[in-house]
């Protein structure tokens, strides 16, 4: 059982308890948080009776107790799955935002792994009994391309490619302020010493990480970015952009949610997750040696926000212009 306390920051004044905790505790949906509140695992000492709709005040302390993980047998579930590629070795999917990758405390089912088990007869066992086939992960709130291994040989080779930085990963993000094109952020990342739920560039025990902005468009108050990473540290893009003062729009954990925004940017307040999408993933097929590249279009929720905040004079550049850098000459799907 894990117990910790969250202190409500000024920008979360007036927010519902369930919404706030779901944003602060990775891997827990709002409905899961509501069940924890109903079970007395999440309390606000200031109020007599803690409810999901309790309105928070700045400075409130929220006590959170996460029950220990109870081992369970993974079950196959017929969940919607957007498959981009599928052969005897790997499956490539477009993960939607809100879907947890694998079962964990508070997320025993309804995950990507459960959906894969329904579709695929066998998955690599290297990731462990709760993470079969999982070579890499995306945050719950991040959508986009993921590759999954169907057997151990594929898993080993894909893991090597990720480790040796041979996999190309490119994301689309919307960040606050003006971010310069070609910006390179080289800062090690580790667990935040003051908040175990966050990662930080100020951690005493950290691992190297590099993030590159390959393309940028100034949208007057926010910047649309394409970001490439070779490393894949937890929350890397979110942490790095926040560290340079330009957090991802909609990212409550790293300062990307603002209560007061200009009228023409108010559409960002509709976001229920960070504006971050894994648009492109390229790797070498573990058996054939063919270089493969997969692209997932921007999801409807992000596309709608982007359309609303893009100045009319910028629409052609944002929605019709290709990236400044030529894309690698590899296979497209």
N, C-alpha and C positions, 0 to 999 in steps of 0.2 A: 504494500500500500504506500502510495506516494502522496505527501501533503505539502503544500506550499501556499504562499499568500501573494495575491496580486494587489497592487496599489493603483487605484484608478487615477489616470492623469487628467489634467484640466480639459484636454480636448475630448475626453469621453464623458464629460458632464452631461447628464440627462439620457444617456444611452441605456437600453434595456440590458439587464444582467445576462440573459442567455446569449444575446447577440455579441456582447462584449467578451464573454468568456470563450465563445466559439472562435472569435477572431484571435484571441490571445493564446489559446491552447492548441497547438498543431495536432492534426489527426482526429479532431473531434468536431462532428457536425453540430448544428444548432439543436437538432432533435435529440442527439445523444447528450448534449449539455442539459437540456430540459429534463431528461430522465435522471441525470445526476442531481439536479436541483430538487426534483420531487423526492429523491431518495435521501436527501439530507447531506449529500456529499459536497455541495457547494452552498456556502452561507455568507451572508453579509451581516456581521454582528450588529451593525448600527440599527437594523430594522428588527421588529419583533418576529415577523414571519417572512422568510425569504421565498420569493416566487420568481418565476421566469421573467415576468414583466416588471420586476423591481427596478425603479429608476435610480440610476447611480449618481453619486455626487463626487466631485473631485476630492481625492484624498481618502475615499472609502477603501477599506480593506476587504478583499474577497478571499475567503478561505476555501481552497480547493483540495479535495481528497480524491485521488484516482485509485480505484480498487485494483488489486493485483490481477494480472492477466491469468485467466483460467484456461488451461490448455483445452482446445476443442479440435474436433475433426473437421477439416475444411470441407465445405459442401459446394457442389456445383450449383450455380444459380443462373437462370435465364435472364440476364440483364442486357440492355442495349449495348452494343459494342461496335464501334466504327473501325473496321479492319482495313488497313491500307495495303497489306501484303501478307501472304500466308503460304509457306511451303513446308517441307518436311523438317526443316531445321530451325526456322525462326518465324515469329509472327510480329508484324508491326501494326500498332494501333494508334488511333487519335484519341487520347484520353480526355474526357470532358472535365471541366472544373467541377469541384465538389466530390469527385470520386477518389477515395483513398486507394492507394496502390495495393496494399496487402493488409490482412487482418492484424490488429494490434489491440491494446487495451482500449475499450470503448468502441471498437470497430471490428466486431467478430465476424461480420458478414457484409454483403453488399459492396464488396471491394472489386477492384480490377481482377485480382486473382480468382475470386469466386466466379466472375464472368468468364474468364479464360478456361477454367476447369469445365465449364458447361460446353464450351466449344471445342476444346482440345483434349484428346485422350491422354496425352503425356506431356509433362513439363520437366525441365531440368530440376534435379533435386539439390543442386549445390547451394541454392539460396536458403535452404532449410525448409522444414515442413510447413512453415507459415508464409514462406516467400518463394514458392517454386517458380523457376524460370526468370525471376526478377534480377536483371543485370544492373539496372539503374532505376532511379525513381524521379518522379516529379511531385512537388508539393501538392497537397489536396486542392488548393485554390488555383493551381497552374494547369492550364490545358495544353494539349499538344502531343507531338510524336514521341512514342516510346517503342523500343524493341524488346522482345521477350524471347528467351531461349527455350527450345523444345526438348533439348537433351543436353547432357553434361558436356559433351565435346563442344557444342555450339556455345554453351555458357562460358567455358574456359577460354575459348578464343575471343569472344566478345569482351569478356572481362579484361583480357590482355590488351585489347585495342583501347578500351577506356583508360586503363592504367598507363599505357604508353602514349596517350593523347593523340591517337590516330582517328578518333571519332570526331566529326564536325557537328557542333551543336550551335544553332542560331535561334535566338529568341526575338520576339517583338515585345516592346515595353513602352508604356507611357509614363514619363517621369515629370515631376514638378520642376519648374524653372527651365533655364536654358542649358542644355548639355551639348558640348562641342563634339562634332563629328571627329572620329579618330582618337577619341579619348581612351586612354589606357589606364586601368586601375589595377595596380599590383600591390595587394595587401593581404597578408595572411589572415585566416579566419579560424576562430575557435569559439567555444561556448562562452557566452557573455557572463562575466564573473558576478554581475548583479542580478541576472534574470536567467534562470536555467532554460527557459523556453525560447530564448533568443540566441542568435549567433552574433559575434562581434569581431571587429578588426583590432580591438584592444585586449583581446584575451591573452593570458600569459602562456597558455599552451595552444598553439595555433598551427595550421598547415597552410602552405603557400597556395595562393589563388590569384589568377589573372583574368580580368574581364576586359573585353575590347568593344568599344562602340564603333561599329563598321559603317553606320548610316544614321543620319539624324535630320529631322525636320522640325524647325521652330514653329510651334502653333500658338505663340503669344501667351505665355503663362505655363505651358506644358510643352514637352518635347517628345515626339514620336521617335523611337529608337529601334535599330536592329543591333542586337548585342551577341557577340560570339564568346564562348568560353571553352577552354581546353580542359581545365579542371572542373570538378563537379561537386564542390563543397556544399553542405547544407545551406539553403537560402542564399547562395552565393551572389546572384545578381541583386537581390533585394538588399542584402547587407552592403555590398559595394556601392550601389547607387545612393543608399541612405548615408553612407560614410562620407561621401563627397557633397552632401547637402541637397541631393536630388532624389528623394525616395520615390519608389514606384507608386503611382496614383492608385488609391484604394487599398494600400497595404497598411492595415491598422497596426500590425506588429512593429513596423519600422518607420512609423511617422508619416505614412502616405495618405492618411485620412484627415481632411480639414473641414471644420464646421462652417467656416466663412470663405466663400470663393466668389470670384466675379460672376455676374449673371450669365455671361456667355459660356462659362465652364461648369455651370450647375449640373449638367448631365453626369459629371463624374460622381456625384453623390448617389446616383442610382447603382453604382457598382457594389456588389456584395462580396467582391474578392479583388486581389491585386490585378492590375492590368498587365498581365504577363502571360505570354503564350509561346510554347516551344514550337516554332514554326517549321524548322528544318532539322533533319537528322541524317547524317551520311556516315556509312561504315562499309567495311569490306565483308562480303558474305563469308561466313565461317567455313563453308565447304567449297564453294565454287571459286572464291577469290575475286568475284566481280564486285566492283565498287557500286554501291547502291545509295540513292538519295531520295528522301521522302519529304513531302511538304504537306502541312495541314493548314488550311485556310483559317483566317481569323474567325473565331466563333461569333455568333450573332450578337451576344451581349456586348462584346468588346467593339465590334464593328459599329454598332448603334451609337455607343458613346463617342467613338472616334469621329463618326460623321457629324455628331452634334457639336463637337468642340473645334472642328476644323474650320478656320476662316474661309469664306467663299473663294478668295483669291488663291488659297493654297490647295484647293480640292484636286486640281489636276496633278500637282506634284505628289500629293499624298496617295491618291487612289489610282493614278495612272503612270507614275514614273518608276522605272526600274531602279534597283540599288546602284550606287555609284561603282561598286566593285563588281567585276564580272563573276558570275557563279562558276564553280568548278565544272569541268567537262566530264560529268558523270551521268549515270542513268537517272532519269526522272520518272516519278510515279504520280 
